[in-house]
Amino acid sequence: MSPRRHALLCLALVVATTSAACGDPPAKEMQQAQTAIDAARTAGADRFAREEFAAAEDALKRSHEAVAQRDYRQALNTALDARERAQLAATEATARKAAARADAEHALSDADAALHEARARLKTAETARAAAKALAAARRSIGDGETAMQEAHATFDREDYLAAIDAARATAGRLRATTKELEGAPTSPRLPARRRR
């Protein structure tokens, strides 16, 4: 190979390498990834698809770091990965949120039934003249249960289904314990009716 031809080949290689290194950052793809992450967050992915959502955020972060290092090919790859992961997180979140809503509805219904059962058992215990101490404790527990259920329903209305499930299940457990205590509560003996003279 002639020296002139060798010099031209080297120059062409340097120009190709320089132009590849000096390309533009993948701004459009990074913006698409950010938009997908924002949409996933709106869909609840930060709560219902945490791992995939965190991976999407991490990929976008790595894309920004690659841009800072002028590695635009890596920046493009990680931006595309971030967008794909965010879209997957949004899909997973939508499905899991629907399942959580159904579970929350069931848990609230169960807790409402436990509250109704506790109230009915309290009336029975009052009629049977259960010990005053047991009745007072049951009234407090039922009052606390009513307040807790109002809060659980409000939490459900705010679409915080996981918190609503936890609150409803905990309340149902306490109310069932109250019902059981009332069933075993001692009763005051009935005084015999006085005979008329």
C-alpha positions, -999 to 999 in steps of 0.1 A, spaced: 0 0 0 14 34 -10 22 59 18 -3 83 4 -31 57 3 -22 46 39 -24 82 51 -58 86 34 -71 54 50 -59 66 84 -75 100 79 -108 84 69 -107 61 100 -100 91 123 -129 111 107 -153 82 111 -143 76 147 -146 113 155 -180 117 139 -193 87 158 -180 101 191 -194 135 183 -229 124 174 -259 140 191 -273 128 225 -305 108 221 -327 136 235 -359 124 219 -355 89 232 -346 101 267 -377 124 267 -398 94 256 -384 74 285 -392 102 310 -427 105 296 -432 67 300 -418 68 336 -442 97 344 -471 77 329 -461 46 349 -460 66 381 -495 80 374 -506 43 369 -493 35 404 -462 16 393 -442 31 421 -465 12 445 -478 -18 425 -448 -26 402 -419 -13 423 -391 -34 409 -398 -27 372 -404 9 379 -372 13 399 -353 -4 370 -368 21 345 -357 50 366 -322 35 370 -319 29 333 -328 66 326 -303 77 352 -276 56 335 -286 72 301 -280 107 316 -246 95 329 -237 81 295 -246 115 279 -223 132 304 -195 109 293 -204 115 256 -212 79 251 -243 85 231 -247 49 219 -249 37 255 -272 66 263 -295 56 235 -295 19 246 -303 27 282 -330 53 272 -347 27 251 -344 2 280 -359 28 304 -389 34 281 -396 -3 277 -393 -10 314 -415 19 323 -442 7 298 -440 -28 313 -443 -13 349 -474 7 339 -490 -25 325 -482 -45 356 -493 -17 379 -527 -15 361 -533 -52 366 -521 -53 402 -540 -22 411 -573 -38 398 -565 -69 418 -558 -48 449 -590 -30 445 -610 -62 444 -591 -75 475 -598 -42 493 -635 -44 485 -636 -79 499 -616 -69 531 -639 -39 537 -670 -60 532 -656 -86 557 -648 -59 583 -682 -43 579 -697 -78 586 -675 -82 617 -687 -47 629 -724 -57 623 -718 -90 642 -701 -72 671 -730 -47 674 -755 -75 674 -736 -95 700 -733 -64 722 -771 -60 721 -775 -97 731 -750 -92 759 -769 -61 772 -801 -80 772 -785 -109 790 -771 -83 815 -735 -91 810 -710 -77 834 -707 -39 832 -670 -40 827 -672 -63 797 -700 -42 781 -680 -10 786 -649 -26 770 -670 -39 741 -686 -5 735 -652 12 733 -639 -15 709 -669 -12 687 -667 26 687 -630 24 677 -640 -1 650 -666 23 636 -640 51 634 -614 27 619 -639 16 592 -647 52 583 -610 58 578 -605 26 559 -634 35 535 -619 70 530 -585 54 522 -602 31 497 -619 62 481 -584 78 477 -574 46 458 -548 36 484 -560 0 482 -531 -16 500 -536 6 531 -573 0 530 -567 -38 530 -544 -36 560 -568 -13 579 -598 -34 572 -582 -67 581 -568 -53 614 -602 -39 623 -620 -71 615 -596 -90 637 -602 -67 667 -639 -67 662 -641 -105 661 -620 -107 693 -645 -83 709 -674 -105 697 -657 -136 712 -651 -118 745 -688 -109 747 -698 -145 741 -678 -155 771 -687 -125 793 -702 -134 827 -738 -123 832 -754 -108 863 -779 -132 879 -815 -122 874 -833 -113 905 -865 -133 910 -897 -113 904 -914 -101 936 -947 -118 943 -976 -95 949 -992 -97 983 
